Amino acid sequence: MSEGALLATYVVALLGALSAVAVFYGLRQRSFGPTRSSDRVFRCEKCAYVYTDDADVDRSRCPQCGRVNDACRF
């Protein structure tokens, strides 16, 4: 094997290993990242307080002033 082919093989192997490590850590980080919450977001029409409640609740009582509010639509 010539020196050029040996050097090219070494560089390709090194870049391949580095790419494999980058893909592995990218997938690992994605699997441990925060998941999307199923809670619904509410904004009080009286005091403008923003809060969340369970996904199965259509109307929720504001924890600050007690007014019943509808869920926000985005």
Rosetta constraint file for C-alpha pairs under 8 A:
AtomPair CA 1 CA 5 HARMONIC 6.51 0.50
AtomPair CA 1 CA 6 HARMONIC 6.55 0.50
AtomPair CA 2 CA 6 HARMONIC 6.24 0.50
AtomPair CA 3 CA 7 HARMONIC 6.08 0.50
AtomPair CA 4 CA 8 HARMONIC 6.08 0.50
AtomPair CA 5 CA 9 HARMONIC 6.04 0.50
AtomPair CA 6 CA 10 HARMONIC 6.20 0.50
AtomPair CA 7 CA 11 HARMONIC 6.20 0.50
AtomPair CA 8 CA 12 HARMONIC 6.10 0.50
AtomPair CA 9 CA 13 HARMONIC 6.04 0.50
AtomPair CA 10 CA 14 HARMONIC 6.10 0.50
AtomPair CA 11 CA 15 HARMONIC 6.12 0.50
AtomPair CA 12 CA 16 HARMONIC 6.01 0.50
AtomPair CA 13 CA 17 HARMONIC 6.15 0.50
AtomPair CA 14 CA 18 HARMONIC 6.18 0.50
AtomPair CA 15 CA 19 HARMONIC 6.05 0.50
AtomPair CA 16 CA 20 HARMONIC 6.15 0.50
AtomPair CA 17 CA 21 HARMONIC 6.28 0.50
AtomPair CA 18 CA 22 HARMONIC 6.26 0.50
AtomPair CA 19 CA 23 HARMONIC 6.19 0.50
AtomPair CA 20 CA 24 HARMONIC 6.09 0.50
AtomPair CA 21 CA 25 HARMONIC 6.21 0.50
AtomPair CA 22 CA 26 HARMONIC 6.07 0.50
AtomPair CA 23 CA 27 HARMONIC 6.19 0.50
AtomPair CA 24 CA 28 HARMONIC 6.12 0.50
AtomPair CA 25 CA 29 HARMONIC 5.98 0.50
AtomPair CA 26 CA 30 HARMONIC 6.28 0.50
AtomPair CA 27 CA 31 HARMONIC 6.29 0.50
AtomPair CA 28 CA 32 HARMONIC 6.51 0.50
AtomPair CA 29 CA 33 HARMONIC 6.02 0.50
AtomPair CA 38 CA 54 HARMONIC 7.32 0.50
AtomPair CA 38 CA 55 HARMONIC 5.72 0.50
AtomPair CA 39 CA 52 HARMONIC 6.08 0.50
AtomPair CA 39 CA 53 HARMONIC 5.52 0.50
AtomPair CA 39 CA 54 HARMONIC 4.77 0.50
AtomPair CA 39 CA 55 HARMONIC 4.64 0.50
AtomPair CA 40 CA 52 HARMONIC 5.49 0.50
AtomPair CA 40 CA 53 HARMONIC 5.51 0.50
AtomPair CA 40 CA 54 HARMONIC 6.09 0.50
AtomPair CA 40 CA 55 HARMONIC 5.26 0.50
AtomPair CA 40 CA 57 HARMONIC 7.84 0.50
AtomPair CA 40 CA 71 HARMONIC 6.49 0.50
AtomPair CA 40 CA 72 HARMONIC 7.73 0.50
AtomPair CA 41 CA 50 HARMONIC 7.19 0.50
AtomPair CA 41 CA 51 HARMONIC 5.95 0.50
AtomPair CA 41 CA 52 HARMONIC 4.54 0.50
AtomPair CA 41 CA 53 HARMONIC 6.71 0.50
AtomPair CA 41 CA 71 HARMONIC 5.83 0.50
AtomPair CA 41 CA 72 HARMONIC 5.78 0.50
AtomPair CA 42 CA 50 HARMONIC 5.73 0.50
AtomPair CA 42 CA 51 HARMONIC 5.34 0.50
AtomPair CA 42 CA 52 HARMONIC 5.75 0.50
AtomPair CA 42 CA 53 HARMONIC 7.50 0.50
AtomPair CA 42 CA 60 HARMONIC 7.48 0.50
AtomPair CA 42 CA 69 HARMONIC 6.84 0.50
AtomPair CA 42 CA 70 HARMONIC 6.56 0.50
AtomPair CA 42 CA 71 HARMONIC 4.65 0.50
AtomPair CA 42 CA 72 HARMONIC 5.32 0.50
AtomPair CA 43 CA 48 HARMONIC 5.82 0.50
AtomPair CA 43 CA 49 HARMONIC 5.60 0.50
AtomPair CA 43 CA 50 HARMONIC 4.40 0.50
AtomPair CA 43 CA 51 HARMONIC 6.42 0.50
AtomPair CA 43 CA 69 HARMONIC 7.07 0.50
AtomPair CA 43 CA 70 HARMONIC 7.86 0.50
AtomPair CA 43 CA 71 HARMONIC 7.19 0.50
AtomPair CA 43 CA 72 HARMONIC 6.55 0.50
AtomPair CA 44 CA 48 HARMONIC 4.71 0.50
AtomPair CA 44 CA 49 HARMONIC 5.23 0.50
AtomPair CA 44 CA 50 HARMONIC 6.47 0.50
AtomPair CA 44 CA 62 HARMONIC 6.26 0.50
AtomPair CA 44 CA 67 HARMONIC 7.11 0.50
AtomPair CA 44 CA 68 HARMONIC 7.75 0.50
AtomPair CA 44 CA 69 HARMONIC 5.93 0.50
AtomPair CA 45 CA 69 HARMONIC 7.00 0.50
AtomPair CA 46 CA 65 HARMONIC 7.79 0.50
AtomPair CA 46 CA 67 HARMONIC 7.21 0.50
AtomPair CA 47 CA 64 HARMONIC 7.72 0.50
AtomPair CA 47 CA 65 HARMONIC 7.01 0.50
AtomPair CA 49 CA 62 HARMONIC 7.58 0.50
AtomPair CA 49 CA 64 HARMONIC 7.23 0.50
AtomPair CA 51 CA 62 HARMONIC 7.67 0.50
AtomPair CA 53 CA 57 HARMONIC 6.95 0.50
AtomPair CA 53 CA 60 HARMONIC 7.04 0.50
AtomPair CA 58 CA 70 HARMONIC 6.39 0.50
AtomPair CA 58 CA 71 HARMONIC 6.48 0.50
AtomPair CA 59 CA 68 HARMONIC 6.36 0.50
AtomPair CA 59 CA 69 HARMONIC 5.46 0.50
AtomPair CA 59 CA 70 HARMONIC 4.76 0.50
AtomPair CA 59 CA 71 HARMONIC 6.47 0.50
AtomPair CA 60 CA 68 HARMONIC 5.35 0.50
AtomPair CA 60 CA 69 HARMONIC 5.47 0.50
AtomPair CA 60 CA 70 HARMONIC 6.70 0.50
AtomPair CA 60 CA 71 HARMONIC 7.73 0.50
AtomPair CA 61 CA 66 HARMONIC 5.42 0.50
AtomPair CA 61 CA 67 HARMONIC 5.45 0.50
AtomPair CA 61 CA 68 HARMONIC 4.23 0.50
AtomPair CA 61 CA 69 HARMONIC 6.27 0.50
AtomPair CA 62 CA 66 HARMONIC 4.68 0.50
AtomPair CA 62 CA 67 HARMONIC 5.32 0.50
AtomPair CA 62 CA 68 HARMONIC 6.16 0.50
AtomPair CA 62 CA 69 HARMONIC 7.08 0.50
